[in-house]
Amino acid sequence: MSATFEMDDDSGLCIIRCNPPVNGSDSFVFTPDVIASWKALLGLASTREAIAAIMQGREDVSRYDRATGRGVWTGAFEALESALNDSATDVSMLAADGEVLNDPLTAARNKAREGMNLPVMSNETDANLIATLAADDSDEEPSSGIDVTVTKTIEGLDAFLNDESSQNVLDECEERFFESLLPRQNQQN
């Protein structure tokens, strides 16, 4: 596969061009904000993993409920908001394979992953990932189970991932995303 990555200076868009196509697409265009939201909503370990998920994910549109507006991402948004607010969430604790899940956020993320045709993660994988990210002393890139090999040969991607200004942009996007999920304070002082 031949692929290139660039970030358009004018629009801020990230553009990946692939030949031959990956998952039926010869290009992927997204903003750094999309990377931040996918990482948070799917419980992804890295920017590389988020980009791999964007390239491999395909939304199961049959899961969209026109009457309520609920789709693949709704439960993950609600569970993340609840986790940030430290309140209970209405998430089924039963996985498709019958495994009882004990973490509402992991369960919601897995439903979103299933809805995007991406691999789900066990509670054990999620716990190990959190511990690995917290330790931050490993030379190995952590993984939540997304196959990142599709990103390893993208020309220009490593430069983007290692660039300090790109990291600052991604950090700002992540901060904005999480702030958008926090409750608004009533400012009637």
C-alpha positions as CSV (number, residue, x, y, z in Angstrom):
1,M,0.0,0.0,0.0
2,S,1.2,3.5,-0.8
3,A,-0.3,6.2,1.4
4,T,0.5,9.8,2.3
5,F,-0.5,12.1,5.2
6,E,-0.7,15.8,5.1
7,M,-2.3,18.5,7.2
8,D,-3.7,21.4,5.2
9,D,-2.4,24.6,6.6
10,D,-5.4,26.7,5.4
11,S,-8.2,24.4,6.6
12,G,-6.5,22.4,9.3
13,L,-7.8,19.2,7.8
14,C,-5.8,16.0,8.0
15,I,-5.8,14.2,4.7
16,I,-4.7,10.6,4.0
17,R,-4.5,9.5,0.4
18,C,-4.3,5.7,-0.2
19,N,-3.4,3.6,-3.3
20,P,-4.9,1.0,-3.4
21,P,-8.0,2.1,-1.4
22,V,-8.3,1.1,2.3
23,N,-11.7,-0.2,3.3
24,G,-13.1,1.0,0.1
25,S,-11.8,4.6,0.4
26,D,-8.9,6.2,-1.5
27,S,-8.8,9.1,0.9
28,F,-9.7,10.1,4.4
29,V,-10.3,13.7,5.5
30,F,-10.9,14.7,9.1
31,T,-10.0,17.3,11.6
32,P,-7.8,16.9,14.7
33,D,-11.1,17.3,16.7
34,V,-12.3,14.0,15.2
35,I,-9.1,12.3,16.4
36,A,-9.8,13.6,19.9
37,S,-13.4,12.5,20.0
38,W,-12.7,9.0,18.6
39,K,-10.0,8.5,21.2
40,A,-12.3,9.4,24.0
41,L,-15.5,7.8,22.8
42,L,-13.9,4.5,21.7
43,G,-11.3,4.3,24.5
44,L,-8.3,4.4,22.1
45,A,-4.8,4.4,23.4
46,S,-3.1,6.8,20.9
47,T,-3.4,9.2,18.0
48,R,-2.1,6.4,15.7
49,E,-4.8,4.0,17.0
50,A,-7.5,6.7,16.4
51,I,-6.3,7.3,12.8
52,A,-6.3,3.5,12.2
53,A,-9.8,3.3,13.6
54,I,-11.0,6.1,11.3
55,M,-9.5,4.3,8.3
56,Q,-11.0,0.9,9.3
57,G,-14.3,1.8,10.9
58,R,-17.6,1.6,9.0
59,E,-20.7,2.8,10.7
60,D,-23.6,0.3,10.9
61,V,-26.3,2.8,9.9
62,S,-29.0,0.2,10.6
63,R,-28.4,1.1,14.3
64,Y,-29.7,4.6,13.8
65,D,-33.2,5.2,15.3
66,R,-34.9,7.9,13.3
67,A,-37.6,8.3,16.0
68,T,-35.1,9.1,18.8
69,G,-32.1,10.2,16.9
70,R,-30.0,7.7,18.7
71,G,-27.1,6.2,16.8
72,V,-23.9,4.2,17.1
73,W,-22.2,7.0,19.1
74,T,-25.0,8.1,21.4
75,G,-24.4,5.6,24.2
76,A,-20.6,6.3,24.3
77,F,-21.3,10.1,24.6
78,E,-23.8,9.5,27.4
79,A,-21.5,7.0,29.3
80,L,-18.5,9.4,29.0
81,E,-20.6,12.3,30.2
82,S,-21.8,10.2,33.1
83,A,-18.3,9.1,34.0
84,L,-17.1,12.7,33.9
85,N,-20.1,13.7,36.1
86,D,-19.5,10.6,38.3
87,S,-23.1,9.5,38.0
88,A,-24.8,6.3,36.9
89,T,-25.5,5.6,33.2
90,D,-28.1,3.5,31.5
91,V,-25.9,1.0,29.6
92,S,-26.6,-2.7,29.2
93,M,-24.0,-4.8,31.0
94,L,-24.3,-7.7,28.6
95,A,-22.0,-8.0,25.6
96,A,-23.0,-9.7,22.4
97,D,-21.1,-12.9,23.4
98,G,-22.9,-13.1,26.7
99,E,-20.0,-11.8,28.9
100,V,-21.3,-9.6,31.7
101,L,-19.5,-6.3,31.7
102,N,-18.9,-4.5,34.9
103,D,-17.8,-1.1,33.6
104,P,-20.5,1.0,32.0
105,L,-18.0,3.1,30.1
106,T,-16.3,0.1,28.6
107,A,-19.7,-1.4,27.7
108,A,-20.8,1.8,26.0
109,R,-17.5,2.1,24.1
110,N,-17.8,-1.5,23.0
111,K,-21.3,-0.9,21.7
112,A,-19.9,2.0,19.7
113,R,-17.0,-0.1,18.5
114,E,-19.4,-2.8,17.4
115,G,-21.5,-0.2,15.6
116,M,-18.4,1.0,13.8
117,N,-17.3,-2.6,13.0
118,L,-14.2,-2.3,15.1
119,P,-12.9,-4.9,17.6
120,V,-14.3,-4.6,21.2
121,M,-12.1,-4.7,24.3
122,S,-12.5,-6.7,27.5
123,N,-12.6,-5.0,30.9
124,E,-9.2,-6.6,31.5
125,T,-7.7,-5.0,28.3
126,D,-9.3,-1.6,29.3
127,A,-7.8,-1.9,32.8
128,N,-4.4,-2.9,31.5
129,L,-4.5,0.0,29.0
130,I,-5.3,2.5,31.7
131,A,-2.4,1.1,33.8
132,T,0.0,1.3,30.9
133,L,-1.0,4.8,30.0
134,A,-0.7,5.9,33.7
135,A,2.8,4.3,34.0
136,D,4.0,6.1,30.9
137,D,7.4,4.4,31.1
138,S,6.9,1.9,28.4
139,D,8.7,2.2,25.0
140,E,5.9,0.1,23.5
141,E,3.0,1.9,22.0
142,P,-0.2,0.9,24.0
143,S,-3.1,-0.7,22.2
144,S,-6.8,-1.1,22.8
145,G,-7.0,-3.7,20.1
146,I,-7.2,-1.6,16.9
147,D,-4.9,-2.9,14.2
148,V,-2.5,0.0,13.5
149,T,-0.5,-1.8,10.8
150,V,-2.5,0.2,8.2
151,T,-0.8,3.4,9.5
152,K,2.8,2.1,9.7
153,T,3.6,2.9,6.0
154,I,1.7,6.2,5.7
155,E,4.3,8.7,4.5
156,G,4.3,11.8,6.6
157,L,2.3,10.4,9.5
158,D,5.2,9.8,11.8
159,A,6.4,13.3,11.3
160,F,2.9,14.6,12.2
161,L,2.7,12.3,15.3
162,N,6.2,13.4,16.5
163,D,5.7,17.1,15.8
164,E,5.3,19.2,19.0
165,S,3.0,21.8,17.4
166,S,0.8,18.9,16.1
167,Q,0.7,17.5,19.6
168,N,-0.3,20.8,21.0
169,V,-3.2,21.1,18.5
170,L,-4.3,17.6,19.4
171,D,-4.1,18.3,23.1
172,E,-6.2,21.5,22.7
173,C,-8.8,19.5,20.7
174,E,-8.9,16.8,23.4
175,E,-9.3,19.5,26.1
176,R,-12.2,21.2,24.1
177,F,-13.9,17.8,23.6
178,F,-13.8,16.9,27.3
179,E,-14.9,20.5,28.3
180,S,-17.9,20.1,25.9
181,L,-19.1,17.1,28.0
182,L,-18.8,18.7,31.4
183,P,-21.9,20.3,32.9
184,R,-22.2,24.1,32.5
185,Q,-21.9,26.0,35.7
186,N,-24.7,28.4,36.4
187,Q,-23.0,31.8,36.4
188,Q,-25.6,34.0,38.1
189,N,-23.4,35.6,40.7
